[in-house]
């Protein structure tokens, strides 16, 4: 069995954690919005900077 890098393991567990969270929220009857794939760091910073002012 080949060695798996730590980076690969972290990515896998992050993916599983998100999937489990989404499934848990679904079981509780809550919906989770799909993340906006086009959101960039700059756009998010600008959004929250405006809301503070």
Backbone as numpy.savetxt, mean C-alpha at the origin, in Angstrom:
# Nx Ny Nz CAx CAy CAz Cx Cy Cz
17.36 -25.79 -3.23 16.51 -24.62 -3.23 17.42 -23.37 -3.23
17.19 -22.48 -4.18 18.06 -21.30 -4.25 17.77 -20.33 -3.10
18.80 -19.59 -2.74 18.64 -18.58 -1.69 17.82 -17.42 -2.23
16.93 -16.93 -1.40 16.08 -15.80 -1.76 16.62 -14.58 -1.03
16.74 -13.48 -1.77 17.31 -12.28 -1.16 16.35 -11.67 -0.14
16.90 -10.90 0.75 16.11 -10.23 1.77 15.13 -9.25 1.12
15.55 -8.60 0.06 14.69 -7.65 -0.66 13.45 -8.36 -1.22
13.65 -9.55 -1.77 12.55 -10.33 -2.32 11.59 -10.77 -1.22
12.15 -11.18 -0.09 11.32 -11.60 1.05 10.49 -10.44 1.56
11.11 -9.27 1.69 10.38 -8.09 2.18 9.25 -7.72 1.24
9.50 -7.77 -0.06 8.48 -7.43 -1.05 7.32 -8.42 -0.96
7.63 -9.70 -0.82 6.60 -10.73 -0.71 5.73 -10.50 0.54
6.36 -10.28 1.68 5.60 -10.10 2.91 4.79 -8.81 2.89
5.30 -7.77 2.25 4.53 -6.53 2.13 3.28 -6.77 1.27
3.45 -7.53 0.20 2.32 -7.85 -0.68 1.27 -8.67 0.07
1.70 -9.66 0.83 0.79 -10.51 1.59 0.09 -9.70 2.69
0.83 -8.81 3.32 0.27 -7.98 4.39 -0.85 -7.10 3.83
-0.63 -6.48 2.66 -1.66 -5.65 2.03 -2.88 -6.47 1.67
-2.66 -7.66 1.13 -3.77 -8.53 0.74 -4.57 -8.97 1.96
-3.88 -9.30 3.04 -4.57 -9.71 4.27 -5.37 -8.56 4.86
-4.81 -7.36 4.83 -5.51 -6.18 5.35 -6.78 -5.93 4.54
-6.65 -6.01 3.23 -7.80 -5.77 2.36 -8.88 -6.83 2.61
-8.49 -8.09 2.76 -9.44 -9.16 3.03 -10.10 -8.97 4.39
-9.35 -8.54 5.37 -9.89 -8.30 6.70 -10.92 -7.17 6.68
-10.61 -6.11 5.97 -11.54 -4.98 5.86 -12.82 -5.42 5.15
-12.67 -6.27 4.15 -13.83 -6.77 3.41 -14.72 -7.61 4.35
-14.11 -8.44 5.18 -14.88 -9.26 6.11 -15.62 -8.41 7.14
-15.05 -7.26 7.48 -15.69 -6.35 8.43 -16.77 -5.50 7.77
-16.90 -5.61 6.46 -17.91 -4.85 5.74 -17.46 -3.46 5.32
-16.17 -3.20 5.39 -15.64 -1.91 4.99 -14.97 -2.04 3.62
-15.08 -0.99 2.85 -14.43 -1.04 1.54 -13.15 -0.22 1.59
-12.16 -0.69 0.88 -10.90 0.04 0.79 -10.77 0.58 -0.62
-10.51 1.87 -0.75 -10.37 2.42 -2.09 -9.09 1.91 -2.75
-9.15 1.76 -4.04 -7.97 1.34 -4.78 -6.98 2.50 -4.81
-5.70 2.23 -4.60 -4.73 3.32 -4.62 -4.60 3.91 -6.01
-4.38 5.21 -6.05 -4.21 5.90 -7.32 -2.80 5.63 -7.82
-2.69 4.90 -8.90 -1.39 4.51 -9.42 -0.63 5.72 -9.97
-1.33 6.80 -10.28 -0.69 7.95 -10.88 -0.22 8.97 -9.84
-0.51 8.71 -8.57 -0.09 9.64 -7.53 1.42 9.59 -7.38
2.03 10.76 -7.45 3.47 10.84 -7.28 3.77 11.49 -5.94
4.97 11.38 -5.53 5.38 11.96 -4.26 5.13 13.47 -4.27
5.47 14.12 -5.39 5.30 15.56 -5.48 3.82 15.94 -5.41
2.96 15.17 -6.08 1.53 15.47 -6.07 0.95 15.31 -4.66
1.38 14.29 -3.95 0.90 14.07 -2.59 1.38 15.17 -1.65
2.64 15.56 -1.79 3.15 16.63 -0.95 2.41 17.94 -1.21
2.13 18.23 -2.48 1.41 19.44 -2.82 -0.01 19.41 -2.25
-0.65 18.26 -2.32 -2.01 18.13 -1.81 -2.06 18.42 -0.31
-1.15 17.82 0.45 -1.18 17.99 1.89 -0.61 19.36 2.32
0.23 19.93 1.52 0.74 21.26 1.83 -0.40 22.28 1.71
-1.24 22.12 0.68 -2.39 23.02 0.48 -3.39 22.87 1.61
-3.60 21.65 2.10 -4.62 21.43 3.14 -4.20 22.03 4.47
-2.91 22.19 4.70 -2.41 22.78 5.94 -2.62 24.29 5.97
-2.52 24.91 4.82 -2.59 26.38 4.75 -3.96 26.92 4.97
